[in-house]
Amino acid sequence: MRSTGLFGLLGIAALLLSTSCSHTPESFCQSWVQNTCAAISNCCASGESYDQESCELGLSQTCLGATDVDMIQDGQYKFDYGSAEDCFGTVSSCGQFQSTATDTSYAHTKACANVVTGYRPLGAACGTSADCQKNGDFSTCYDGSKGGTNGVCAQVVSDTATCSFSFATLQLHVCADGMFCDTSTVMTSTTAPPSSQAYEFSATCVPEVTVGGNCASNGTKALPCAAGLFCDVTGTNVATCTELKSLGATCTAAAECGPGLDCVSSTGTNGQTCQTASVAYCFAPTTTTKPVCGDGVCTPPETAQTCPQDCGTQPTCVTTCAVAVTSGGTVCAGNGASSSAYDAIVACADANCTNECADLQTSGADSTCANCLTTSCANETQTCGAN
């Protein structure tokens, strides 16, 4: 099954589009590609370069695929230029492009659903929503409340009280903006025909959880928070709708950060913070550093045969630095290692080798501690060796 009814429509909604006056998907997409790529050409971060060709190829493939060009040319589908403009919108700044979160509003979903439509009437079998002709606000290929193997063309209706589907009306009622379908209230009749059990349902529309509200009250399934909030899980069945985090705030997942932000590792720390999301089609030019045999680091294409000093069977820089730390650090210091690298190894030993390295400042090397450092603190000891 290629579509999950209303919810399968949201893939198209994530696309970004600039204004076009074309009436075919090909010319429409051409205009979108040109204007959107031009709008994001200066969005790359410092030290990055923009790949114009990659942008044009990538967005062209996305647009032409989303508008079902081949099926429209064959006359199996119809293309609506006005709905396409409403669905894809206009990108005129870096901020707009970085805020690519899908607009799930009813109006936007309606526009996207009407970009490509077919000829199959309500109640007809379907494989994708584009097979169905427009009815009312829009139609969808509804595949059942539990995800069936076949879809049926249904008319979508916005509702503030009930979410439901009935073969009698061939209408799929969805909850209005700011509400969600509480499927926990669905009651299945074991005596109903298999088709009714697979497709028909009726549940209650409930307001989305507001700030400070419990978003884990439905067993282990998180309840949706209102716009601008995320569900902050702090324990078993303990979660609260919390405002999205701003630039620089600590985070554990991208869903915690505000529009245009991503949760990324912070330089120099083990934590993550909300940072400006990377812009597509930007890249960091790579520079090649020639390996130096004898620097204590086995760097490809160095091998044990071409550089036994770094890649051979003799003690590696990791072991050397490990022994140096347990001897007071004289070897590392003698090789020009920074105090921060030495301190990092000491801190690692304190954390991972408590018993073996109770006293780091010994008069002689402790082989047990050195082995622990080699195993548990490879990054830190490699840092020492690189210096």
N, C-alpha and C positions, 0 to 999 in steps of 0.2 A: 504494500500500500504506500503510495508516494505522498499522500496528504493526510493530515490529521484535522481536517475541517478548518475551523476558524484559526486555530493556533498554527496551522501550517502556512498561513498567509504572511506571518511576520518576517519571513526571510526576505521577501521583496522590500518590506518596510525599512530595512536597515540600510538600503542604498541611498546615496546622496546624488542629487541631480540639479543642474542649473537650467534656467528657462530656455525653452526651445520653441520655435514656431513650426516645426516639421510635423508631418502627418503620417509618417511611416516610422517604424521602430528603428530602421537603419539610420536615417538622417537625424532622428531624435537622439539616438545614442551617440552619434558622431558629435553633435553639439554638446551633449553632456560631458563627454570625454574631454573635449577641448577646453571647455570652461572650467570644469572641476580641476583638471590637472594644472591649469593656469593659476587657479585660486590657491593651490597648496604648494606651488613651486618655491615659495619662500618660507615654508613651515619647518624646515629641517633645523635641528639643534646645532649648536656650535660644534664644529669639527666634522659635521656630516655633509654629504653631498646629495643632490636630488637626482633621481633617475627618471627623466622625462619619458623615455621609451617604455620603461617598465610600467609607469603609471598608465600610459595610453593603452598598452596591450592588456593590462590587468583589468582596468575599468571597462574597456570595450568588451572583453569576454564576459564580464559580470552583467553588463547591461543587455547585451544581445541575448544572453542566456535567460535572463529574467523576463524578457519581453517575448520569448518564444518566437523568434524571427522566422524559423523554418516552418512552423505550424501556421503562422499568419500568411506566409507566402503561398502555402498550399491551400489556403482558404478554410482551414479547419478552425481557426481562432480569429477573433476580431481584436483590433488594437484601438484603444481610446487615448488620444493625445492629451486631452484635458485632465483625465484621471492620472495619467503618468506625471504631469507637472505637479499636481497636488500631492502625489505619493512621494516623488523623489525630491521635491523641494529645490532650494537654491543654496549653493555653497559659495560664499564670498569672503570668508576669512579662515584663518588657521583654527580659531576656536571652534567654529562650526564643524569643521572637518574632524577635529579631535573629539568632539562630543558626538560620537557615532552610536550612542545607545539607541536601541530601537524605540520608536514612538509607538506605544501600544494603545493610543487613544482610539475610540470608536471611529471618529472622523477620518483619521489617518489610515486605519485598517480598511475602512470602506473604500477610500481612494485607491489603495494598492490592489484591492480585490477586483476593481473594475478596470485595471490597466489592460488585462488580457481576459477575454471571456469567450465562451463557446456557444453551442447551439442546443445542448441537451436540456430538456425541460425539468421542472421540479419532479422529484421522484425517480428520475432516471439514474441508472448505475453510472458511476464515474470513477476515474482513477486519480484525477487531480481537479482542483477547483476551477481551473481554466476550461475544463470540459463543459461547465454549466453556463447556461445563459443567465443574464442579469435579471433578477427579480427583486422588487422592492429596493431597499438600500443596496444590497448585494447578495450574491449567492456563494455557497461554499460546498465543497465535497465533504460531507460529514461521514466519518467512518465509525461512528459508534462511541458511546460514552466510555467504553473499555478498549477501544481500538480494534475495530473489526477488520476483516480481510477484504471487504468490499465497501465502497462509498456510495452515498446517495446524494443527489443534488438537493440542497435545502436552502430556503430563504432565511437570511440572518435578520434577527429583530433585537434591538436594544431593549433591555428590561431592567427595571429597578426592584422588582420583587422576586421573580422566579427565573431560573435558568433551566431550560428543558428542551426536549425534542419529542415530537409526536408524528407518527405516520398519518394521522388524520388531517393535520394542517400542513405537514412538510415544512414546518418552521423550526429553526434552531434559535431559541431565545438565549442571549448572552447578557451577562451583567453589565450595567452601565459603568462609565468611567468612575473610578474611586470605589468600586465594589468588586467582590469576587464570589465565585460559585462555591458554596459550602457543600462539597460532595459528601461530607459525612452524614448529611441528612437524606441521602438517596436510599430508598428502600426498593429492593429487587424482589419481584414475585417469582417464586420457583415454578408456579403453575402457568405462567404466561408463555406464549410461543417463543421459540429461540430468537426470532428476529426482534421481538419486543424487548427481550432481555439484553440483546446485544446493542440495540440502538436507543430505545426509548428510556427517558429518565426525567425526573423533576426534582429540583433542589432549590434551596433558598439563596437569594443574593444577600450578601452581608457586607457592610462597610469594611474597607481595608483598615488594618490596625494603625492607630495614630501613635505619635511619639510617646514613649514611655509605656506603651501597651505590651502585653504579653503576646509574642508571636510564636510560641511553642505550645499553645494550649490544646492543639488538636493532636494529642498523642505525640508521636515522633515527627510528624509532618509540620514543617514551619508554615505559619500563616503569612500571607503577603502583607508587607508594610505599605503605608501610603507613600506617594511620590516624595522623593527627597530623603527617604529613610532606608535603613538596612536592618536586618534582623541580627542583633548581636547576641550570639550564643555564649553564655558564661557557665553553663553546667548542664547536667542531664535534665531535659525538659524545662530548662531555665533560659529564656531568651527575651530580649527587649527590643522594640523598635527604636532605633537611635538615629540621629541626624547623620547624614553622610559626612565623612571627614574631609577636611580642607588640605591644601598643599602643605606638605611637610609633616603631617600627623602620622603617628605610627599606625601600622595596619598589618593584617595577615592575609588579606585577599582583596582583589580588585573591586569586589562588590561593596566594600566598605568606603571606597573613595568617591568623591563627587564627580560630576560630569567633566570629561576631558582628562581625568587623572587615572593613573594605574598604580598598583602596589608593587614596588620594586625594592630590591636590596639597596641598603644605604652604604655608600662607600666608607670603609673603615670600621664598620660595625657588623654584627651578626643579625641585625634586625631589618625590618622593611618599613618604608614610609610611602605616603601618597605623593607621587611625582607626576609631572606632565606626561601624558601618554605619548609614546613614540608615534610619529607620523608615518603612515605607510609610504613606501617608495623612497625613503631616505636610507642612506647607507653610510657607514664609516669606512673610508679608504683604508686598506690594510697596508702595513709596511713590513717588509721582511728584514729581520735582523740575522746577520750571518753568525752561526754558532762559533763559539770560541773554545777550542779544545784546551782543557786545563782549567776551566773556570769552575769545575766542581759540579756542573749540571749537564746531564746527558740530554742534549737537545738534538732532535732529528734534524738532518740525516746522520748525526753521529751514531756510531755503533761501537761495540766492544772491540771490533777489529780496527776501525779507523781512529778511535780515540779511547784507548784503554784507561787513560787517566780519569775520564768521566763515566765511562760505561763498562769498564772492566770489572774483574772480580775483587779488586782491591777495595779497601774501605771507601764508601761513598761520602759525599759531603754531608749527607744526613747523619750518618754515624759519627763523622768527625765533629760536627757541631753538637751532637748529643753528648759525646764524651767531653767536649769543651765546656758545656754548660755544667756538667757534674764535677768538673775540675775547677770551676770558678770563672769560666768564660775566657780564659787567656788566649786560647787558640783562635776563637772567633774574633775577639778583639784585635788580635795580632794580624788577622787577615782583613781588617778594615770593616768589620761588621758594625752596623749602627747599633746604638744602645737600645732603640725600639725593637729591633729584630731579636736581640738578646733577651730583652724583657718579655717578648712574646713567647719565647721558648720556655723561659722560667715560669710564666703564668700557665702555660700549657702543662708543664710538669706538675705544678701545684694542683691542677684540676684533674689530671688523668693518672698521675703516678704518685698518689699520696703516700702509699706505703713504701714504695721503692725509693722515692726521692724525698724522704723526710728532711734531709739536710743537703741542700744543693751545694752549699759552699764548703765542699770537702777538700782535703788536700790531694786526693787522688781520684781518678775516674771510677765511677761505679758502673760496671757493665750492665747490671740489671736495670738500672735507671736509663742507661743509654738505649737498651733494647726497647724499653717502654716508650721512650721518646720517638724512636725510629718508627714504631708501630702506630702510636696514637697522635703524634704531632708532626706528621710529615710536612704539612704546609708551612708550619712555623720554622722547622729546621731547614727546609728548602729556601725559605726567605733569608735565613741567616747565611746559607751557602751562596746565594745569589749576590750577597753583598761582599 
